[in-house]
Amino acid sequence: MQIKRTRATITGITIILVALLSRLEAREIESGFPSVELQTLDGENVLIEPDPEVRYTVLEFWAMWCAPCIESLPELDEVFKGLQDKPLRFYMVNCDNTRSRAKVRSFIRSHEIGSNVLLDPTQDLVRFYNINSWPHMIVLDSKGRVIDRKARYMPGDEFLLEEELLELLDK
C-alpha cells in the first residue's frame, strides 16, 4: 500500500514538473513580440512586430491620471523626434479605458506630440509585459526581447534615455 502511494506521489510530482517546464518554455517564446493588437488614435489597428530596418523598439506606457506620465510625454517626444533617423521605433502606449479616448486625443494634439500613440484600453500589452507602475518604459531588441525597463520618470531622464539608446546603437 505504501509503495503504491509513493509511486502515485512521484508520478504526480513528475506531472507537475513537466507542466511547469512546459510553461517556462512557453514563456520563453512569449519573450518575443506580443501578438497584441492595439489601436491608433484614428482607430487603425497596429501589431507591434519585427521590422528589418529597426534595431530597437521603445514602448512608453502611460495614463492620463498619472502626473509623471503627463510631464514626461512632451520631453520624451522631443527625444524621439531627435532620433527618428536612427533604426529605432517608438510607441507611446496609453493604458486608459476607452472612455478616456477623447481626453487622450485632446492631450496629444494640444501638446503636439508626434510620436506613435497607441491605445491599450483592455491592458493586454500591460499584462503581457507585467506592467504595474506608471510611467513604465520598455526597450526591446530586434527579436522583441526586453533588454531594459524603467519604472519611473524624473525630469532629466529623457537625456539619459537618449544617451543609452545612442550607446546601444553604437554596439
RALIN-V683572 format. One record per pair of residues at least 6 apart in sequence whose C-alpha atoms are under 7 Angstrom apart, sorted by the first residue. I is the first residue (numbers start at 1). J is the second residue. D is the distance in whole Angstrom. If there is no record, write none. Layout:
i->(I/I)
j->(J/J)
d->(D/D)
This chain:
i->(31/31/32/32/32/33/33/33/35/36/36/36/37/37/37/38/38/38/38/38/38/39/39/39/39/40/40/40/41/41/41/50/50/53/54/54/54/54/55/55/55/55/56/56/56/56/56/56/56/57/57/57/57/57/57/58/58/58/58/58/58/59/59/59/59/59/59/59/60/60/60/60/60/60/61/61/61/61/61/61/61/61/62/62/62/62/62/62/62/63/63/63/63/64/64/64/66/68/68/69/69/72/74/74/75/76/77/77/77/79/79/80/80/90/90/91/91/91/91/92/92/92/92/93/93/93/93/94/94/94/95/95/95/95/96/97/97/98/133/134/134/135/135/135/136/136/136/137/137/137/138/138/138/138/139/139/139/139/140/140/141)
j->(144/145/143/144/145/48/49/144/47/47/124/125/45/46/47/45/46/47/118/119/120/45/46/118/119/117/118/119/105/117/118/142/143/87/87/88/89/142/87/88/141/142/87/88/89/139/140/141/142/88/89/90/139/140/141/89/90/91/138/139/140/90/91/92/93/137/138/139/91/92/93/136/137/138/92/93/94/95/134/135/136/137/69/93/94/95/134/135/136/69/94/95/96/70/96/104/134/135/153/134/135/153/111/113/158/158/113/114/115/158/162/90/115/115/116/115/116/117/118/115/116/117/118/117/118/119/120/118/119/120/119/120/121/123/121/121/122/121/151/151/152/151/152/153/150/151/152/149/150/151/146/148/149/150/146/147/148/149/146/147/147)
d->(7/5/6/4/5/7/6/4/7/6/7/6/6/6/5/6/5/6/6/6/6/5/6/5/5/6/5/6/6/7/7/6/7/6/5/5/7/7/5/6/6/5/7/5/6/7/6/5/6/6/5/6/6/5/7/6/5/6/6/5/6/6/5/6/7/6/5/6/6/5/6/6/4/7/6/5/6/7/7/6/5/6/5/6/5/6/6/5/7/7/5/5/6/7/7/7/7/7/6/7/5/7/7/6/7/6/6/7/6/7/6/7/7/7/6/7/5/6/7/7/6/5/6/6/5/6/7/6/5/6/6/5/5/6/5/4/7/6/6/6/7/6/5/7/6/4/6/5/5/6/7/6/4/7/6/6/5/6/5/6/7)
